[in-house]
Amino acid sequence: MATTGTVPASGIDSADSSSSWGHELRASFALAWPLIVAQLAQNLLFTTDVVLMGWLGPKYLAAGTLAGAFLIPFQLTGIGIVGAVAPLVAQARGRGDTKAVRRIVRQGFWVALVIATLLIPIVLSIRPIYLALGQDPEVTALAESYMFAGFWMLYPTLGIMVVRSFLSAFSATRVILVVTVIGVLVNGLVAYTLIFGHFGFPRLELRGAAIATGLVNVVMFLALLGYILTHRRLKRFHVLARFFKPDWPRFFEILRIGLPIGLTVAAEVGLFSVAAMLMGRLGTDETAAHAVALQLASMAFMVPLGLGMAATVRVGLAYGRRDQEAVRKAAWTAIVLGVGFMTLTASLFLALPHALVAIFLDSNDPANATALALAAGYLAIAGLFQIADGAQVVAAHSLRGLSDTRVPSLLAIFGYWFVGLPTAYVLGFVVGWRGTGVWLGLAAGLAFVAVLLLVRFAMRRRLGLLKAIAA
């Protein structure tokens, strides 16, 4: 029988019950805002590489974009799988089970190593896959050079998710923010040095960008791990103790909860990839307008995503200590905050679409007139899209706090691929609404998923999702 240790309720270890809505609001916001800013900063890391690759020339930028389009979906899928560490650690912390925390984190590292190793042969197959899809051979060869130089970044990237999950479960999110922001700055300097061969280093071009990103991920992982191993209230968990000792029940529990999360991420990323291909069939202006509107929507999405991550932890803590009322308050507080923020951004998109898209496309250039008009129209639809997207991501993360991932994954896949995508195709190409129809289809799919997940959380007790509390 596993022994348990009581976790002191002070400072970073506080797992107190939410006595009021106001308390829960403050606790959720304090946990979420560093995660939100860290997610925005994380996006800047790849954006920095894109800018630097653009300085090399259009051919290199195209190759780097192809490499990223191939690598990132697999990377995000892996991150989704190991992200199961967050609710499991939060639940163990809620129970006061110190030994379980250590074992979950240790097996999280094991899962990260296994998943990264399985993904590497796939990402190294980039060249034959892209050539079979008809991509330019020269650009594909450059994309392959990026991948072969940086495939190993999967290990530190997934490792970062494990330590971030542990830190989030203990409300230590500010260190995540600090390390991520510093990582973005260091990545810019190292990438600039290696891509262009400055300060005595060889000019490595795209390989330099890959190596820089990989090295920065290693440094970020070691910095976060070092914080855990040295912090006076976290080092007692000894997360690396008996690292090579297997704990198969927890290993497979992480996979049981994490694989549906990874599949959900893959389904959503795949949906937007197919949507981009559909826009590509409509023309260059439609594709450019789609990219601009999606970039603005993606930036706003970081807020409910961060709130969702906080909801996973807050719900997991409450579930671990068998507090039904705290589960309710934690989830609905995050959902209201997420939907409320997205309602504000939707209003902004509806009120100032032309001003917002002009940030990305020069409104003084007559050649951009069509793309600007299309992007403004797509952005208005993105207002509806935003509210649904905010609701579904926070609801999904709240259910993860209850270790409920399999059914939400099936609902999401059905909503994305059997509601959203067919609607996008029919409205865009059969009805003839073109890009507007594609965006309406995306909004329909997200709204469908949002409604189902919200209903599922609302019926959590009737569906048996609180069985541990009932027991």
C-alpha positions in Angstrom: 0.0 0.0 0.0 1.3 3.4 -0.9 2.0 5.7 1.9 0.8 9.3 1.7 2.2 12.5 3.1 0.2 15.5 4.1 1.0 18.5 2.0 1.3 21.7 4.1 -1.2 24.4 3.1 1.0 27.3 2.9 2.5 29.4 0.2 3.2 27.5 -2.9 1.6 24.4 -1.4 -1.7 25.9 -0.6 -4.6 23.7 -1.9 -7.3 25.5 0.1 -11.0 25.0 -0.6 -12.7 27.8 -2.5 -15.0 29.3 0.1 -16.6 31.9 -2.2 -16.9 32.8 -5.9 -14.7 35.8 -5.2 -12.0 33.6 -3.8 -12.2 31.3 -6.7 -12.0 34.2 -9.2 -8.8 35.5 -7.5 -7.2 32.1 -7.3 -8.0 31.2 -11.0 -6.8 34.5 -12.3 -3.6 34.4 -10.2 -2.9 30.9 -11.6 -3.9 31.7 -15.2 -2.4 35.0 -16.1 1.3 33.8 -16.1 0.2 30.9 -18.2 -1.6 33.2 -20.7 1.5 35.4 -21.1 3.8 32.4 -21.3 1.6 31.0 -24.1 1.8 34.3 -26.0 5.6 34.3 -25.5 5.9 30.7 -26.7 4.2 31.7 -29.9 6.8 34.4 -30.3 9.6 31.8 -30.3 8.5 30.4 -33.6 7.5 33.8 -34.9 11.1 35.0 -34.3 12.4 32.1 -36.3 10.0 32.9 -39.1 11.2 36.5 -39.3 14.8 35.5 -39.4 14.2 32.8 -42.0 12.4 35.5 -44.0 15.6 37.5 -44.0 17.3 34.6 -45.8 14.8 34.9 -48.6 11.4 33.5 -49.8 12.8 30.1 -50.6 14.1 29.6 -47.0 10.9 31.0 -45.5 8.8 28.6 -47.5 11.0 25.7 -46.4 10.9 26.7 -42.8 7.1 27.1 -43.0 6.8 23.6 -44.5 9.0 22.2 -41.8 7.0 23.9 -39.1 3.7 22.8 -40.6 4.9 19.2 -40.6 6.6 19.2 -37.1 4.2 21.2 -35.0 1.1 19.0 -35.3 3.1 16.0 -34.0 4.8 18.1 -31.4 1.4 19.4 -30.1 0.0 15.9 -30.1 2.8 14.7 -27.9 2.4 17.7 -25.6 -1.3 16.9 -25.3 -0.5 13.3 -24.2 2.0 14.3 -21.5 -0.3 17.1 -20.5 -2.2 14.4 -18.5 0.4 14.9 -15.8 -1.3 18.2 -14.8 -4.7 16.9 -13.7 -3.2 13.8 -12.1 -0.7 15.8 -10.0 -3.4 18.3 -9.1 -5.7 15.4 -7.9 -2.8 13.8 -5.9 -2.0 17.2 -4.4 -5.7 17.6 -3.4 -5.5 14.2 -1.6 -2.3 15.2 0.1 -0.5 12.2 -1.5 3.1 13.2 -1.8 4.4 9.9 -3.0 1.8 9.8 -5.9 3.0 13.3 -7.0 6.5 12.0 -7.3 5.6 8.9 -9.1 3.2 10.6 -11.6 6.0 13.1 -12.5 8.6 10.4 -12.9 6.3 8.4 -15.2 5.4 11.6 -17.0 9.1 11.8 -18.0 9.0 8.1 -19.1 5.9 8.8 -21.3 7.6 11.9 -22.8 10.7 9.8 -23.7 8.6 7.1 -25.3 6.3 9.5 -27.3 9.3 11.5 -28.5 11.1 8.4 -29.6 8.1 7.1 -31.5 7.5 10.5 -33.2 11.1 11.0 -34.5 10.9 8.4 -37.3 7.7 10.1 -38.5 9.1 13.6 -38.6 12.3 12.4 -40.3 10.1 11.1 -43.1 9.3 14.7 -44.2 11.0 14.6 -47.6 9.3 11.5 -49.1 5.9 12.6 -47.7 6.1 16.1 -49.1 7.5 14.9 -52.5 4.5 12.5 -52.7 2.2 15.5 -52.1 3.8 17.4 -55.0 5.9 19.9 -53.1 8.8 21.6 -54.7 11.9 19.3 -54.5 14.3 22.1 -53.6 12.2 23.6 -50.9 11.4 20.2 -49.6 15.2 19.4 -49.3 15.7 22.6 -47.3 12.8 21.6 -45.0 14.4 18.3 -44.5 17.7 19.9 -43.5 15.8 21.8 -40.8 14.2 18.6 -39.5 17.3 16.6 -39.5 19.1 19.3 -37.5 16.3 19.8 -34.9 14.3 16.5 -34.6 15.8 16.0 -31.1 14.0 19.1 -29.8 11.0 16.8 -29.2 12.7 15.4 -26.1 13.1 18.7 -24.2 9.8 20.1 -25.6 7.8 17.2 -24.1 9.9 17.3 -20.9 9.0 21.0 -20.5 5.4 20.0 -20.6 5.9 17.6 -17.7 7.6 20.1 -15.5 5.1 22.8 -16.4 2.3 20.5 -15.4 3.9 19.9 -12.1 4.5 23.6 -11.4 1.0 24.6 -12.5 -0.5 22.0 -10.1 1.4 23.8 -7.3 0.4 27.3 -8.6 4.1 28.1 -9.4 3.3 29.6 -12.8 5.3 32.8 -12.6 8.5 30.9 -13.0 7.1 29.3 -16.2 6.4 32.9 -17.5 9.9 34.1 -16.6 11.7 31.2 -18.1 9.6 31.3 -21.3 10.2 35.0 -21.8 13.9 34.7 -21.3 13.9 31.7 -23.6 12.3 33.7 -26.4 14.9 36.4 -26.1 17.8 33.9 -26.0 16.3 32.1 -29.0 16.3 35.3 -31.0 20.0 35.9 -30.3 21.2 32.3 -30.8 19.1 31.8 -34.0 20.4 35.1 -35.4 24.0 34.0 -34.6 23.7 30.5 -36.1 21.5 31.3 -39.1 23.7 34.1 -40.4 27.1 33.0 -39.0 27.9 35.9 -36.7 30.4 36.1 -33.8 32.7 33.6 -35.4 30.1 30.8 -35.8 29.5 29.1 -39.2 26.5 30.2 -41.3 24.0 27.3 -40.9 20.9 28.9 -42.3 17.8 26.8 -41.7 19.9 24.2 -39.7 20.9 27.1 -37.4 17.3 27.9 -36.7 16.5 24.3 -35.8 19.6 24.0 -33.6 18.9 27.2 -31.8 15.3 26.3 -31.0 16.4 22.9 -29.7 19.1 24.3 -27.5 16.8 26.9 -26.0 14.3 24.2 -25.2 17.0 22.2 -23.5 18.0 25.3 -21.4 14.3 26.0 -20.6 13.7 22.4 -19.5 16.8 22.4 -17.3 15.9 25.8 -15.8 12.4 24.7 -14.8 13.7 21.3 -13.5 16.4 23.0 -11.5 13.8 25.3 -9.9 11.8 22.2 -8.8 14.9 20.5 -7.5 16.0 23.5 -5.5 12.9 25.3 -4.3 12.5 24.8 -0.6 8.9 23.6 -0.8 9.2 21.6 -4.0 12.5 19.8 -3.6 11.0 17.5 -1.0 9.0 15.7 -3.7 12.3 14.3 -5.1 10.8 14.0 -8.6 14.0 12.3 -10.0 14.4 9.9 -7.1 14.5 6.2 -8.3 14.0 7.5 -11.8 14.6 4.1 -13.5 12.1 2.3 -11.3 9.0 1.6 -13.3 5.5 2.3 -12.1 3.4 0.7 -14.8 -0.1 1.5 -13.4 0.7 5.3 -13.4 2.5 5.0 -16.7 -0.6 3.6 -18.4 -2.9 5.9 -16.5 -1.0 8.9 -18.0 -1.5 7.2 -21.5 -5.1 6.4 -20.8 -5.9 10.1 -20.0 -3.3 11.7 -22.3 -3.9 9.8 -25.5 -7.5 11.2 -26.0 -6.1 14.7 -25.3 -3.4 14.2 -28.0 -6.0 12.9 -30.4 -8.2 15.9 -29.8 -5.3 18.3 -30.4 -4.4 16.4 -33.6 -8.0 16.5 -34.8 -8.2 20.3 -34.2 -4.9 21.0 -35.8 -5.9 18.8 -38.7 -9.2 20.7 -39.1 -7.4 24.0 -39.5 -4.8 22.5 -41.8 -7.6 21.2 -44.1 -9.4 24.6 -43.9 -6.2 26.3 -45.1 -6.0 23.9 -48.0 -9.6 24.7 -48.9 -8.8 28.4 -48.8 -5.9 27.7 -51.0 -8.2 26.3 -53.7 -10.1 29.6 -53.7 -7.1 31.8 -54.5 -4.2 33.8 -53.1 -6.2 36.7 -51.7 -8.5 34.3 -49.8 -5.5 32.4 -48.4 -3.8 35.6 -47.3 -7.0 36.9 -45.7 -7.6 33.6 -44.0 -4.0 33.7 -42.5 -4.5 37.2 -41.2 -7.9 36.5 -39.6 -6.7 33.3 -38.1 -3.6 34.9 -36.6 -5.7 37.5 -34.8 -8.1 34.8 -33.6 -5.1 32.7 -32.4 -3.7 35.5 -30.4 -7.0 36.0 -28.6 -7.3 32.2 -28.1 -4.3 32.2 -25.8 -6.4 33.8 -23.0 -9.1 31.1 -22.7 -6.4 28.5 -23.3 -4.5 29.8 -20.2 -7.7 29.9 -18.3 -8.4 26.3 -19.4 -5.0 25.2 -18.1 -5.8 26.9 -14.8 -9.2 25.2 -14.7 -7.6 21.8 -15.1 -5.5 22.4 -12.0 -8.3 24.0 -9.9 -10.8 21.3 -10.8 -8.2 18.6 -10.2 -7.4 20.0 -6.8 -11.0 20.1 -5.8 -11.7 16.6 -7.2 -8.7 15.2 -5.3 -10.0 16.5 -2.0 -13.6 15.4 -2.9 -15.1 18.9 -2.8 -18.0 19.0 -5.2 -18.8 22.6 -4.6 -15.2 23.6 -5.3 -15.3 21.6 -8.6 -18.4 23.5 -9.6 -17.0 26.9 -8.8 -13.6 26.3 -10.3 -15.0 25.2 -13.7 -17.8 27.7 -14.1 -15.5 30.6 -13.0 -13.0 29.7 -15.7 -15.8 29.2 -18.3 -17.4 32.6 -17.5 -14.0 34.3 -17.7 -13.1 32.6 -21.0 -16.4 33.3 -22.7 -16.5 36.9 -21.2 -13.0 37.7 -22.7 -13.9 36.2 -26.0 -17.1 38.2 -26.1 -15.0 41.3 -25.7 -12.6 40.3 -28.5 -15.6 39.4 -30.7 -17.0 42.9 -30.2 -13.6 44.3 -31.1 -13.4 42.2 -34.3 -16.9 43.3 -35.3 -16.3 47.0 -34.5 -12.8 47.4 -35.9 -12.1 44.7 -38.5 -10.4 47.0 -41.1 -8.1 48.6 -38.6 -7.0 45.2 -37.2 -6.3 43.5 -40.5 -4.4 46.6 -41.6 -1.8 45.7 -39.0 -0.8 42.8 -41.3 -1.5 44.1 -44.8 -0.6 47.5 -46.1 -3.8 49.3 -46.7 -2.1 51.9 -48.9 -1.1 49.2 -51.5 -3.9 48.8 -54.1 -2.8 45.2 -54.6 -4.0 44.4 -51.1 -7.5 45.8 -51.5 -9.2 42.5 -52.1 -7.3 40.6 -49.4 -8.1 43.4 -46.9 -11.8 43.3 -47.6 -11.9 39.5 -47.4 -9.9 39.5 -44.1 -12.3 42.1 -42.6 -15.2 39.9 -43.5 -13.6 36.8 -42.1 -12.8 38.6 -38.9 -16.4 39.5 -38.4 -17.3 35.8 -38.5 -14.4 35.1 -36.2 -16.3 37.0 -33.6 -18.8 34.2 -33.4 -16.0 31.7 -33.8 -14.2 33.2 -30.8 -17.0 32.8 -28.3 -17.6 29.1 -29.2 -13.8 28.5 -29.2 -13.4 30.0 -25.8 -16.3 28.0 -24.3 -15.1 24.6 -25.8 -11.5 24.9 -24.7 -12.2 25.9 -21.1 -15.0 23.2 -20.8 -12.6 20.5 -22.2 -9.9 21.5 -19.7 -12.4 21.5 -16.9 -13.4 17.9 -17.7 -9.7 17.0 -17.9 -9.5 18.0 -14.2 -11.9 15.1 -13.6 -9.7 12.8 -15.7 -12.6 12.7 -18.2 -10.9 12.8 -21.6 -12.1 9.8 -23.8 -15.7 10.9 -24.4 -14.8 14.6 -24.8 -12.2 13.5 -27.4 -14.8 11.6 -29.4 -17.2 14.5 -29.2 -14.5 16.9 -30.4 -13.4 14.7 -33.3 -17.1 14.3 -34.4 -17.8 18.0 -34.1 -14.6 19.0 -36.0 -14.6 16.5 -38.8 -18.3 15.5 -39.2 -19.9 18.8 -38.5 -17.4 21.6 -39.0 -15.5 20.3 -42.0 -18.5 19.2 -44.1 -20.4 22.4 -43.3 -17.3 24.4 -44.4 -17.1 22.5 -47.6 -20.8 22.7 -48.4 -21.2 26.4 -47.6 -17.9 27.3 -49.2 -18.0 25.3 -52.5 -21.5 23.9 -53.0 -23.6 26.9 -51.8 -20.8 29.2 -53.2 -20.1 31.4 -50.2 -16.4 30.7 -50.7 -14.2 31.8 -47.8 -17.1 33.1 -45.8 -18.7 29.6 -46.0 -15.5 28.0 -44.8 -15.3 30.2 -41.8 -19.0 29.7 -41.0 -18.3 25.9 -41.1 -15.4 26.2 -38.6 -17.6 28.3 -36.3 -20.4 25.7 -36.6 -18.1 22.9 -35.6 -16.6 24.7 -32.6 -20.1 25.8 -31.5 -21.3 22.2 -31.7 -18.4 20.9 -29.6 -18.8 23.8 -27.1 -22.5 23.0 -26.4 -21.8 19.2 -26.0 -18.9 19.8 -23.6 -20.7 22.4 -21.5 -23.7 20.0 -21.2 -21.4 17.2 -20.3 -19.8 19.2 -17.5 -23.2 20.4 -16.3 -24.4 16.7 -16.1 -21.1 15.5 -14.5 -22.8 14.0 -11.5 -25.5 12.2 -13.4 -22.9 10.9 -15.9 -20.8 9.4 -13.0 -17.8 11.8 -13.5 -17.7 12.5 -9.8 -17.5 8.8 -8.8 -14.4 9.3 -6.6 -16.2 12.0 -4.6 -19.4 9.8 -4.4 -17.3 6.9 -3.1 
